[in-house]
Amino acid sequence: MTVYNFAAGPATLPNEVITQIQDELPSLQGSGMSILEISHRSSMFDDIINAVQADLRDLMKIPDDYEVLFFQGGGTGQFAAVPMNLATDHHRIALLDSGHWAAKAGEEAKQLGYKVDTLATTKATHYDRLPALTMTMPDDTYDYLHICTNNTIEGTAYHELPKTNHVPLVADMSSNIMAQKYDVADFDLIFAGVQKNLGPAGVTIVIVKKSLIKEVDGIPSVFNYQLFAKKNSMPNTPPVFNIYATGLTLKWLKKVGGIDEMQARNQKKASLLYDFLDQSTLFNNPVKHQDRSLTNIPFMTGDAKLDLAVVDDLAAHGLMNLKGHRSVGGLRASLYNAMPFEGVQALVNELYRFEKEM
Amino acid sequence: MTVYNFAAGPATLPNEVITQIQDELPSLQGSGMSILEISHRSSMFDDIINAVQADLRDLMKIPDDYEVLFFQGGGTGQFAAVPMNLATDHHRIALLDSGHWAAKAGEEAKQLGYKVDTLATTKATHYDRLPALTMTMPDDTYDYLHICTNNTIEGTAYHELPKTNHVPLVADMSSNIMAQKYDVADFDLIFAGVQKNLGPAGVTIVIVKKSLIKEVDGIPSVFNYQLFAKKNSMPNTPPVFNIYATGLTLKWLKKVGGIDEMQARNQKKASLLYDFLDQSTLFNNPVKHQDRSLTNIPFMTGDAKLDLAVVDDLAAHGLMNLKGHRSVGGLRASLYNAMPFEGVQALVNELYRFEKEM
């Protein structure tokens, strides 16, 4: 039985990448040493981390006035690192509350002593749409505006960005980086854990405008953007394997056609599922059409017990990890880059069969 | 040609571990999913992380009143996290300056705003021995005393611990954890990156007395001991693969006989090299005998050009990564748990041949 993994992250990776890792695990490039054993100070690893950076720049068309940095600690680490490095003038940030992870970013900044103003929220409608920024942002109040481009739990995504009126725009892009096309120049900082679209958990990518990087005293070295920029992301030992595996996924992404091709594939995959859900009399996706995510699609029957029965039925057919997040309930299908169209087809077929036999 | 990797870390891993990772990479436990893809919220991963913790407790005989936690960010991350969590009464810590990494821990605490008193240092003699704590420590001045049990760069190790007079003892054990036997009850906190003796870079183990864990406001969540203790080290996505690989190394360690056996093997390996160096008229290890490390052995000819020629000669014979750290120069052999006796024998044979043919 072919198994399709619809987990929200860590998530499915391309088979080719896993096969390549497997093939070269005992001896990287004929060195007699495993990627699990090589020094981060070796020329072999220098080549690897430099290629990852070059491929990221190439795929995302990152302008030269941006740094590309690699951290440990996940998105939650950056919820602390971003205000520590950027909120140095006003110690106050603005937030659009589009769901669980946007709110979490605000909570982390607040508990670290920064002022956080939520300029708009759609909590009242259970985050079934994106919050609209209707005010003109004052340009002397906030160090930046934080948004979450794709809301993994609630299934919404920004297809148009808010107008910040010169206030720097910071985006948590963890769940749709390279799954959907954005212009990096529209952001001042993008961060993303790799574990959804790009690799195994353990690396967080930060893409930040060089002009925003400054000397900041009194913050942990492992979160210091200036230090990481100076030391090619290696002031201390980086997660060597995880960076290497991310690099292989980027090579795969380039080979299959880059972000344009990925977005086209993801639109096709998502449409297949949304079209089914919209005509279904059993299942429903609660998200406003214009704000729907390409990568994370929650749906439910309205009957929690029945939802669980569907999850079990799907698992019995090799369609795994479709249980929704506890805060939303129901089911959730994550259709990241490495999920093939056939996986979504198998999912829709089985949902259709289930509904018909009810 | 058999390749032996003497790197200081990331470092050599047991062949059995690499083979097992390779074998089960495409499908973990018949799930059809790779360890690189499974969710940290899955019962499969729960079993993995719980087993890693249980094996750590078993191997190190960790008493029940200690927590075992897993972080990202390496030793440098803990240089920040330890004072943030522990230096809450006096905001002042004490330090024994035994070398590069002990000094670094002090610098990080200082730049974060903590007072740091270096109670003893052997910097004047180029860290060729451990600093002796001759004073009786006052019990109302310091939140803890920081030591580095094994100095990776300088090649010294604590075989007897300093008497702290009730002041909590914090140890950076990154380069000799489970390579040498210590009684966990002699410490209040131990931390160690896994990338020398236990696994691929990307996980840091913290073993901390439960009574020292308290609610601390205003510190990053990813460094919050209380939060990690409450959430089984998973308030956010952990480095799933790295924890899994560490777990396999622990199973290997148990199979071959645990820490007692490792220490015996490491003593035998280190003695072979030290005995050679001590009778050599070409090579010299500068460290005082009673403070010598089992895992990291620097040595040199006194002629920097000749040292480099030796490094090249060894590499040509499959004996890799023997260049010393730039701050010490010469050569350095790291003989961690996974380095077989045959590797050290091959190294000594080649050094002997080199010296004879001079």
Contacts between the chains, C-beta under 8 A, distances in Angstrom:
chain1	res1	chain2	res2	distance
A	1	B	32	7.4
A	2	B	32	7.6
A	3	B	31	7.1
A	3	B	32	3.0
A	3	B	33	6.3
A	5	B	32	7.9
A	5	B	33	5.1
A	5	B	37	5.6
A	5	B	38	7.9
A	7	B	37	7.3
A	7	B	38	7.4
A	7	B	39	4.5
A	7	B	42	7.8
A	8	B	39	7.4
A	9	B	39	7.5
A	9	B	237	6.9
A	10	B	36	7.3
A	10	B	37	6.0
A	10	B	38	6.3
A	10	B	39	5.8
A	10	B	40	6.5
A	10	B	237	6.8
A	10	B	240	5.6
A	11	B	37	6.3
A	11	B	39	8.0
A	12	B	33	7.6
A	12	B	37	5.3
A	13	B	34	6.7
A	13	B	36	5.6
A	13	B	37	5.5
A	18	B	25	6.1
A	18	B	26	5.8
A	18	B	34	5.2
A	18	B	36	6.5
A	18	B	37	8.0
A	19	B	26	7.4
A	21	B	25	6.4
A	21	B	36	7.5
A	22	B	22	5.6
A	22	B	25	4.6
A	22	B	26	6.5
A	25	B	18	6.1
A	25	B	21	6.4
A	25	B	22	4.5
A	25	B	25	7.2
A	26	B	18	5.8
A	26	B	19	7.4
A	26	B	22	6.6
A	31	B	3	7.1
A	31	B	320	8.0
A	32	B	1	7.4
A	32	B	2	7.6
A	32	B	3	3.0
A	32	B	5	7.9
A	32	B	318	6.9
A	32	B	320	7.8
A	33	B	3	6.3
A	33	B	5	5.1
A	33	B	12	7.6
A	33	B	320	7.0
A	34	B	13	6.7
A	34	B	18	5.2
A	36	B	10	7.3
A	36	B	13	5.6
A	36	B	18	6.5
A	36	B	21	7.5
A	36	B	199	7.8
A	36	B	200	4.2
A	36	B	245	6.7
A	37	B	5	5.6
A	37	B	7	7.3
A	37	B	10	6.0
A	37	B	11	6.3
A	37	B	12	5.3
A	37	B	13	5.5
A	37	B	200	7.9
A	38	B	5	7.9
A	38	B	7	7.4
A	38	B	10	6.3
A	39	B	7	4.5
A	39	B	8	7.4
A	39	B	9	7.5
A	39	B	10	5.8
A	39	B	11	8.0
A	39	B	321	6.1
A	40	B	10	6.4
A	40	B	201	7.0
A	42	B	7	7.8
A	42	B	321	7.5
A	72	B	72	3.8
A	72	B	73	4.9
A	72	B	74	7.2
A	72	B	77	7.2
A	72	B	202	6.8
A	72	B	239	7.6
A	73	B	72	4.9
A	73	B	73	5.8
A	73	B	77	7.7
A	73	B	222	4.6
A	74	B	72	7.2
A	74	B	222	7.1
A	74	B	236	4.9
A	74	B	237	5.3
A	75	B	236	7.0
A	76	B	221	5.5
A	76	B	222	5.5
A	76	B	235	7.0
A	76	B	236	4.0
A	77	B	72	7.2
A	77	B	73	7.7
A	77	B	220	7.0
A	77	B	222	4.6
A	77	B	236	8.0
A	79	B	221	7.4
A	80	B	220	3.7
A	80	B	221	6.9
A	80	B	222	6.9
A	81	B	220	7.8
A	108	B	220	7.5
A	108	B	221	5.9
A	111	B	217	6.8
A	111	B	218	6.4
A	111	B	221	7.9
A	112	B	218	5.9
A	112	B	219	7.8
A	112	B	220	7.0
A	113	B	218	5.8
A	193	B	237	6.5
A	195	B	237	5.8
A	195	B	240	8.0
A	199	B	36	7.8
A	200	B	36	4.2
A	200	B	37	7.9
A	200	B	239	7.8
A	200	B	240	6.7
A	200	B	241	4.8
A	201	B	40	7.0
A	201	B	237	4.9
A	201	B	238	6.8
A	201	B	239	5.5
A	201	B	240	5.0
A	201	B	241	7.3
A	202	B	72	6.8
A	202	B	202	4.8
A	202	B	239	3.5
A	202	B	240	7.7
A	202	B	241	6.9
A	202	B	242	5.9
A	217	B	111	6.8
A	218	B	111	6.4
A	218	B	112	5.9
A	218	B	113	5.8
A	219	B	112	7.8
A	220	B	77	7.0
A	220	B	80	3.7
A	220	B	81	7.8
A	220	B	108	7.5
A	220	B	112	7.0
A	220	B	220	7.1
A	220	B	223	7.3
A	221	B	76	5.6
A	221	B	79	7.4
A	221	B	80	6.9
A	221	B	108	5.9
A	221	B	111	7.9
A	222	B	73	4.6
A	222	B	74	7.1
A	222	B	76	5.5
A	222	B	77	4.6
A	222	B	80	6.9
A	223	B	220	7.3
A	235	B	76	7.0
A	236	B	74	4.9
A	236	B	75	7.0
A	236	B	76	4.0
A	236	B	77	8.0
A	237	B	9	7.0
A	237	B	10	6.8
A	237	B	74	5.2
A	237	B	193	6.5
A	237	B	195	5.8
A	237	B	201	4.9
A	238	B	201	6.8
A	239	B	72	7.6
A	239	B	200	7.8
A	239	B	201	5.5
A	239	B	202	3.5
A	239	B	239	6.5
A	239	B	242	6.8
A	240	B	10	5.6
A	240	B	195	8.0
A	240	B	200	6.7
A	240	B	201	5.0
A	240	B	202	7.7
A	241	B	200	4.8
A	241	B	201	7.3
A	241	B	202	6.9
A	241	B	241	7.0
A	241	B	242	7.2
A	242	B	202	5.9
A	242	B	239	6.8
A	242	B	241	7.2
A	242	B	242	7.3
A	245	B	36	6.7
A	318	B	32	6.9
A	320	B	31	8.0
A	320	B	32	7.8
A	320	B	33	7.0
A	321	B	39	6.1
A	321	B	42	7.5
